[in-house]
């Protein structure tokens, strides 16, 4: 089991907002979707674009480079040009803070 790391205060990211996190050299995009937090690698599987710079609409993040969309809950690629999912990270909220668990 991975150790969780505190990455943000819960109120720091408004609903519909996002934050880029450096998790020991790993770029991670953290999202607040209606009060629930999700985290994915900040790398589009199509061409390595920075997903945290894209537009978040509901549970979908759009890559700013070529428009590939991903479900932030599952990492699933929702449209071309991406077809591979992006990795997700486990998220916990406790004591008004957001924690991430790096994948093993």
C-alpha positions in Angstrom: 0.0 0.0 0.0 1.3 3.4 -1.0 1.7 6.2 1.5 -0.5 9.2 1.0 1.1 12.6 0.6 -0.6 15.9 1.4 -0.8 18.1 -1.8 -3.4 20.8 -1.1 -5.9 22.2 1.4 -9.4 21.2 0.5 -10.6 24.8 0.0 -7.7 25.7 -2.2 -9.3 24.4 -5.4 -12.8 25.7 -6.1 -15.4 23.3 -7.7 -14.6 23.1 -11.4 -11.0 24.1 -10.7 -7.7 22.3 -11.1 -4.1 22.5 -9.8 -0.8 21.2 -11.1 1.0 19.1 -8.5 4.7 18.0 -8.5 4.7 14.7 -6.8 8.3 13.8 -6.4 9.1 14.8 -10.0 5.8 13.4 -11.4 3.4 16.0 -12.9 -0.1 15.4 -11.6 -3.3 17.3 -12.4 -5.7 17.6 -9.4 -9.3 18.4 -10.1 -12.3 19.4 -8.0 -15.5 18.2 -9.6 -18.5 19.3 -7.6 -16.6 18.8 -4.3 -15.0 15.5 -5.2 -11.3 15.4 -6.0 -9.6 13.4 -8.8 -6.0 13.1 -9.9 -4.4 12.0 -13.1 -1.0 12.2 -14.7 -0.6 15.6 -16.4 0.4 14.0 -19.7 -1.8 13.5 -22.7 -1.3 10.0 -24.0 -1.6 11.3 -27.5 1.4 13.7 -27.6 2.4 14.5 -24.0 0.4 17.7 -23.8 -0.1 19.3 -20.4 -3.7 18.3 -19.4 -3.8 20.7 -16.4 -3.7 23.6 -19.0 -6.8 22.3 -20.7 -10.5 23.1 -20.1 -12.4 21.1 -17.5 -16.1 20.5 -18.3 -17.8 18.4 -15.8 -15.7 15.2 -15.5 -13.9 15.8 -18.8 -10.5 17.5 -19.3 -9.6 18.5 -22.8 -5.9 18.5 -23.9 -5.0 22.1 -25.1 -2.9 20.8 -28.0 -5.2 18.6 -30.1 -8.5 18.3 -28.2 -8.2 14.8 -26.9 -10.6 14.4 -23.9 -10.2 12.2 -20.8 -12.5 11.3 -17.9 -10.8 12.6 -14.8 -12.5 9.9 -12.7 -11.1 6.9 -14.6 -8.4 8.3 -16.9 -10.3 6.8 -19.9 -9.6 8.5 -23.3 -13.0 9.7 -24.6 -12.1 10.8 -28.1 -9.3 10.8 -30.7 -6.6 11.5 -31.2 -5.9 9.8 -27.9 -7.0 6.2 -27.4 -4.8 5.1 -24.4 -6.0 6.1 -20.9 -4.0 8.4 -18.7 -3.0 7.0 -15.2 -5.0 7.9 -12.2 -4.0 8.3 -8.6 -5.9 7.5 -5.4 -7.2 10.6 -3.6 -8.2 11.0 0.0 -9.6 14.1 1.8 -9.1 14.2 5.5 -8.8 16.9 8.1 -9.7 19.5 5.4 -6.6 18.5 3.2 -6.2 16.6 0.0 -3.8 13.6 -0.1 -2.6 11.6 -3.1 -1.1 8.1 -3.2 1.5 7.6 -5.9 0.9 4.4 -7.9 3.2 1.5 -6.8 
